[in-house]
Amino acid sequence: MLIIIALAALGALLAGLLGLPAVKALRRRSVAASLFAVSALSVVAMAAGTVAVALEMFISVHDFHVVLIVAGVSGAITLIAALLFGRRIAAGSRELADAARTVGDESGFTAPPDPPTAELTALAAALEDTSARLAASRERERTLDASRRELIAWISHDLRTPLAGLRAMAEALEDGVAPDPAGYHTRMRVQVERLSGMVDDLFELSRIQTGSLELALARVCVYDLVDDALATARPLADERGVLLVDGGIARVPVHADSLGITRVLGNLLVNAVRSTPADNAVVVSARQEQGCVVLAVTDACGGIPDGDLARVFDTGWRGAEARTPPPGRTAAPQRPRQGDSGAGLGLAIVRGIVEAHGGRVSVRNEGDGCRFEITLPLATSRAPALAG
């Protein structure tokens, strides 16, 4: 028995060594040729081992011929099957390669139907996912590009108005024809502050978009943050006859930059006050919810059209015509937001600051107005000591 095993192994080894150069020569050819070469090597090795054992066993010539016929037929069927399957794999590979050339095209990638192997199926799924991500990235780039173009147009328009006014007032003062020089100086200062605010907002937005916004994070109480923002918005609310209502403010800690979150709340509050008619209320609330703190500002602006809700936080979006009062009410005239200069940057800055904290911001229509919500991570016990 050992002799038979040794002879079979020796015959297969010799056939394998003789056929190995052919397999190496075909390794860079098509998968069909490689698979056929490997199958042929297996068939030759099996046949060589079988012949060596048959000769050693001294079987009759008839039986030896039977062994050769069986080995030949089996080998031929094996090679035909290998050739057909190899050609099917090669065809599937070519189909996938042709389809892969469409990755990144406008039409998108469409995987060929029924890939012949699990590996090609997985590769097709990966290419389809890559194509979808490229399409989404291309759409985001188009949106950002359109937003940048709109922002440049709006900023150019908003710069032209105060600059024209400053030029006219400066010329009047220079020619000595200004009826009220002190009033002219006051209005010039207001215009300069507006331009300065616009430049500050552009710089802040640039830092947010380039990822260079620096946050001084500390463990602070939400109640103190809301109180500081309310103090900023209260004079404007009193002037416009709008009530600021405490909708329940929890004394819970967050890990946040006090100045940044105070600015976020201040922007939302002032924007809400300017959008709310007199004798109505802006409600501020803060609650703890599933490991987060949710701050909400609800106004009575009349709501935002559903088609504009998705664009509220886009750079340059202003939507002055979007807020319409409910029947029987007259909405307050739109004015530039505090810290925004009317260039449509305030809510984009709000989103950027909140997302830099690892939070999120959202808006929805509610009742006679809309509700802005800021979600921030709740401070853990490992955060610094509570400030304020």
Helices and strands as residue ranges (DSSP letters): H 2-25, H 31-56, H 61-100, H 118-175, H 181-209, E 217-221, H 222-240, E 243-249, E 253-257, H 258-275, E 281-289, E 292-298, H 306-309, H 346-356, E 360-366, E 369-377
